[in-house]
Amino acid sequence: MASLGPRVPAGSRLTILLLVTVFLAGCGAAQREKTSVSVPAAVPTALAIPAALTDEGLNLRAGPVAVPLELQMPSLSVTASVIGVGITPKNVMDAPMGPAEDPVWQQAFWYRGSAVPGALSTALIAGHVGGPRGSSAVFAHLDRLQPGDPIVVHDTRSALDVHFSVTESKTYSLDQATDPAVLTRIYGAGPVAGNWPQPSADGLAHLTLITCTGTFRNGTHDHRLVVYATRTA
């Protein structure tokens, strides 16, 4: 049976305490909330998923690493390389930043404590909405995704394409983003409780995309935009 996500060395724990409330410091303009839902049909459990994306011994507290994935959002004309991120010393999901010319602003961040995209669990991918000096970042137009829009996670080693369809977009305030039920929906079963990614209750493969939105205050934006998607055949 394929692994749902990365393994952490013995003695480590998937500590997720703040997560959505403070990650992604480079953000931009407010985005609108959309709540319409279009659920795709369930897919066969035998569909392939990418092989392990990182070394088995890589700790979640290690820094960002390249992973052999590419995130494609055709309706937004976005194709982005992906890096695998863990958690910082402050127990928040890492969101790497750099100078204006750093490629990190146009890269997506797969959370290594979530499932491998396509597994029957939940994979989480984040990205910046804005970069230095007001520049647009990879998720600048994430709010334009609509239910039914395709998302593809491409394995650059095997050329495997894992297809997802957007089901819903929601905007959460920082207070809402501390609700365990909301966090569990965003990260899936397991990580919020400090455990490995768990099989999804509905038996489907889920993908969550997340970025900042709203008003920038006190060092971060005051809302998070979350796009939910489900794997399709």
Backbone torsions as a table, in degrees:
resi	resn	phi	psi	omega
1	MET	NA	134.8	-177.7
2	ALA	-69.3	145.7	177.9
3	SER	-67.5	145.4	177.1
4	LEU	-79.8	-19.4	-177.4
5	GLY	-176.0	-172.0	-176.3
6	PRO	-70.6	153.0	176.1
7	ARG	-100.3	150.2	-178.6
8	VAL	-117.4	140.8	-177.6
9	PRO	-56.0	154.5	179.0
10	ALA	-54.5	141.1	-179.5
11	GLY	92.5	-15.4	177.4
12	SER	-87.5	161.4	178.9
13	ARG	-143.2	142.4	-179.4
14	LEU	-78.5	75.3	-175.5
15	THR	-75.1	114.3	179.5
16	ILE	-126.2	103.5	-175.9
17	LEU	-116.2	-44.1	-175.6
18	LEU	-107.0	-48.7	172.2
19	LEU	45.1	-106.8	-170.7
20	VAL	-61.8	-27.2	-170.9
21	THR	-72.1	-24.4	-174.9
22	VAL	-131.1	-5.6	-175.3
23	PHE	-79.3	163.4	180.0
24	LEU	69.5	80.7	-178.3
25	ALA	-77.9	-27.0	-177.6
26	GLY	-89.6	96.9	-172.9
27	CYS	-129.8	172.2	-174.6
28	GLY	-137.9	-139.3	-171.0
29	ALA	-67.7	157.6	179.0
30	ALA	-64.9	155.0	-178.3
31	GLN	-129.9	151.4	-174.8
32	ARG	-85.3	155.0	178.7
33	GLU	-89.1	138.9	175.8
34	LYS	-132.2	136.5	-174.4
35	THR	-127.7	5.6	179.9
36	SER	-69.9	148.2	-173.0
37	VAL	-126.7	137.0	172.9
38	SER	-138.6	102.0	-172.0
39	VAL	-87.0	122.4	178.3
40	PRO	-72.8	162.6	180.0
41	ALA	-67.5	152.6	176.7
42	ALA	-62.8	152.2	-178.8
43	VAL	-114.4	156.6	179.9
44	PRO	-59.9	142.8	-178.5
45	THR	-70.4	-12.7	-176.3
46	ALA	-84.5	-2.2	-179.1
47	LEU	-60.3	141.9	-176.8
48	ALA	-70.9	154.8	171.4
49	ILE	-129.3	159.5	176.6
50	PRO	-58.1	147.1	174.3
51	ALA	-66.8	175.3	-178.8
52	ALA	-47.7	135.6	-173.4
53	LEU	-96.3	-17.8	179.6
54	THR	-138.9	167.7	175.0
55	ASP	-63.0	141.6	-176.9
56	GLU	-57.2	-34.2	-175.8
57	GLY	-85.7	3.5	-175.9
58	LEU	-71.1	121.3	-179.2
59	ASN	-78.1	147.8	177.6
60	LEU	-63.0	-21.5	179.9
61	ARG	-86.8	-1.1	173.5
62	ALA	-72.2	160.5	-178.3
63	GLY	-72.7	179.0	-179.5
64	PRO	-60.4	146.4	177.6
65	VAL	-135.6	150.8	175.4
66	ALA	-68.6	141.4	173.3
67	VAL	-128.1	151.5	-172.4
68	PRO	-83.4	55.0	179.5
69	LEU	-126.7	155.5	174.5
70	GLU	-135.0	130.0	179.0
71	LEU	-97.5	125.1	-178.6
72	GLN	-120.7	127.6	174.6
73	MET	-124.4	86.6	-172.2
74	PRO	-56.9	-37.4	-177.7
75	SER	-68.3	-18.8	176.9
76	LEU	-104.6	0.9	-175.6
77	SER	55.5	41.6	-178.9
78	VAL	-113.4	128.3	169.3
79	THR	-131.5	120.6	-173.2
80	ALA	-132.8	139.3	170.7
81	SER	-70.9	160.8	-174.2
82	VAL	-124.3	139.1	171.1
83	ILE	-119.0	150.5	179.5
84	GLY	-94.1	127.9	-177.9
85	VAL	-121.8	155.7	177.4
86	GLY	-115.8	-135.9	179.2
87	ILE	-119.6	150.7	-178.0
88	THR	-86.6	172.5	175.8
89	PRO	-59.0	-18.8	177.9
90	LYS	-90.3	10.0	178.2
91	ASN	63.3	38.1	174.1
92	VAL	-122.5	153.6	177.7
93	MET	-62.2	132.2	-177.7
94	ASP	-69.1	142.4	174.5
95	ALA	-139.1	84.8	-172.5
96	PRO	-56.5	144.7	176.6
97	MET	-132.2	172.5	-180.0
98	GLY	-172.5	-172.0	177.1
99	PRO	-65.8	170.4	-173.8
100	ALA	-55.7	-33.5	-176.4
101	GLU	-86.0	-2.4	-178.8
102	ASP	-68.0	132.3	-179.2
103	PRO	-65.8	-11.6	-175.5
104	VAL	-60.2	-26.3	-178.8
105	TRP	-69.8	-21.0	179.5
106	GLN	-109.3	14.8	177.3
107	GLN	-107.0	154.1	175.2
108	ALA	-100.3	155.4	-174.6
109	PHE	-118.5	106.5	174.0
110	TRP	-82.2	126.2	179.0
111	TYR	-76.7	119.8	-174.1
112	ARG	-70.0	-12.1	175.6
113	GLY	-88.7	-0.1	177.2
114	SER	-102.4	-179.5	-176.5
115	ALA	-75.0	158.2	169.0
116	VAL	-65.0	131.4	-178.3
117	PRO	-54.3	128.0	-179.6
118	GLY	104.9	-18.7	176.0
119	ALA	-70.2	158.7	-176.8
120	LEU	-79.3	63.8	-177.3
121	SER	-156.4	-145.9	178.1
122	THR	-128.7	126.3	172.6
123	ALA	-103.3	138.8	-179.4
124	LEU	-115.8	128.6	176.0
125	ILE	-129.0	127.9	-179.8
126	ALA	-112.9	170.8	176.7
127	GLY	-169.2	154.9	177.6
128	HIS	-74.5	147.9	175.1
129	VAL	-94.4	-26.8	179.4
130	GLY	-147.5	153.7	-179.8
131	GLY	-114.3	-166.6	-179.6
132	PRO	-60.6	146.9	175.9
133	ARG	57.9	32.3	173.9
134	GLY	78.9	11.7	-179.7
135	SER	-72.6	156.7	178.3
136	SER	-83.4	142.1	178.0
137	ALA	-111.8	-175.6	-168.8
138	VAL	-59.4	-34.3	-178.2
139	PHE	-103.6	26.3	-177.9
140	ALA	-58.1	-32.5	-176.0
141	HIS	-116.3	27.1	-179.9
142	LEU	-59.6	-28.7	-179.3
143	ASP	-66.9	-11.9	-179.6
144	ARG	-85.7	-9.8	177.8
145	LEU	-65.6	138.6	-178.3
146	GLN	-120.0	154.4	174.9
147	PRO	-52.7	133.1	-177.2
148	GLY	96.4	-16.4	178.1
149	ASP	-64.9	140.7	-179.2
150	PRO	-81.8	147.9	169.8
151	ILE	-132.5	134.5	-178.7
152	VAL	-123.2	131.4	170.5
153	VAL	-106.6	115.2	-173.1
154	HIS	-103.2	125.9	175.1
155	ASP	-85.9	113.9	-174.9
156	THR	-74.3	-11.8	178.2
157	ARG	-83.3	-46.0	-172.1
158	SER	-106.6	-8.0	-174.8
159	ALA	68.1	14.5	175.6
160	LEU	-68.0	130.4	174.6
161	ASP	-107.9	122.7	175.8
162	VAL	-102.8	116.2	-173.3
163	HIS	-97.3	135.0	175.6
164	PHE	-126.8	160.2	175.0
165	SER	-127.8	132.5	178.8
166	VAL	-63.2	133.8	176.9
167	THR	-110.2	-29.6	-174.6
168	GLU	-167.1	150.7	169.8
169	SER	-124.7	137.9	178.2
170	LYS	-139.1	148.0	174.7
171	THR	-110.9	130.3	-179.4
172	TYR	-118.4	139.2	169.6
173	SER	-71.9	166.0	178.6
174	LEU	-62.8	-34.9	177.2
175	ASP	-65.1	-44.8	178.4
176	GLN	-61.8	-34.2	-176.5
177	ALA	-74.3	-1.6	173.1
178	THR	-98.2	-5.9	179.2
179	ASP	-67.9	123.6	-179.3
180	PRO	-55.2	-35.2	179.7
181	ALA	-66.3	-40.0	177.6
182	VAL	-66.6	-45.6	179.3
183	LEU	-61.3	-38.0	179.2
184	THR	-66.4	-36.5	177.4
185	ARG	-67.6	-39.0	-178.4
186	ILE	-69.2	-46.7	-173.9
187	TYR	-96.5	-11.9	-176.2
188	GLY	83.9	174.7	-179.4
189	ALA	-70.3	136.3	175.6
190	GLY	114.8	-69.4	-171.2
191	PRO	-57.7	-39.6	-177.0
192	VAL	-65.5	-28.4	177.6
193	ALA	-88.1	3.1	179.8
194	GLY	84.4	23.1	-177.4
195	ASN	-116.8	177.0	175.1
196	TRP	-66.4	160.1	171.8
197	PRO	-56.8	135.6	-177.5
198	GLN	-110.0	157.9	175.9
199	PRO	-58.1	143.0	-179.3
200	SER	-72.0	148.0	-177.0
201	ALA	-63.8	-30.0	-177.9
202	ASP	-92.8	1.5	178.1
203	GLY	74.6	13.6	-178.3
204	LEU	-109.5	166.1	176.7
205	ALA	-97.5	124.3	-176.1
206	HIS	-114.7	149.8	175.0
207	LEU	-129.5	130.9	176.4
208	THR	-115.7	128.3	172.1
209	LEU	-109.4	140.7	-175.8
210	ILE	-143.8	143.7	175.8
211	THR	-153.5	178.8	179.2
212	CYS	-87.9	157.2	173.9
213	THR	-160.3	173.9	178.4
214	GLY	92.1	-150.3	-176.3
215	THR	-99.1	134.9	178.9
216	PHE	-81.2	119.7	178.6
217	ARG	-154.3	146.0	178.6
218	ASN	53.6	38.3	173.3
219	GLY	85.8	1.7	177.7
220	THR	-157.3	167.7	173.8
221	HIS	-78.7	155.1	-171.8
222	ASP	-92.3	4.5	176.3
223	HIS	-142.1	162.3	174.2
224	ARG	-125.6	133.8	175.5
225	LEU	-97.0	127.1	-178.0
226	VAL	-124.4	127.8	176.4
227	VAL	-110.3	126.4	179.4
228	TYR	-103.5	138.7	178.8
229	ALA	-141.9	155.9	-179.7
230	THR	-127.6	143.7	-177.9
231	ARG	-66.3	140.5	176.2
232	THR	-119.5	163.6	-178.2
233	ALA	-67.9	NA	NA
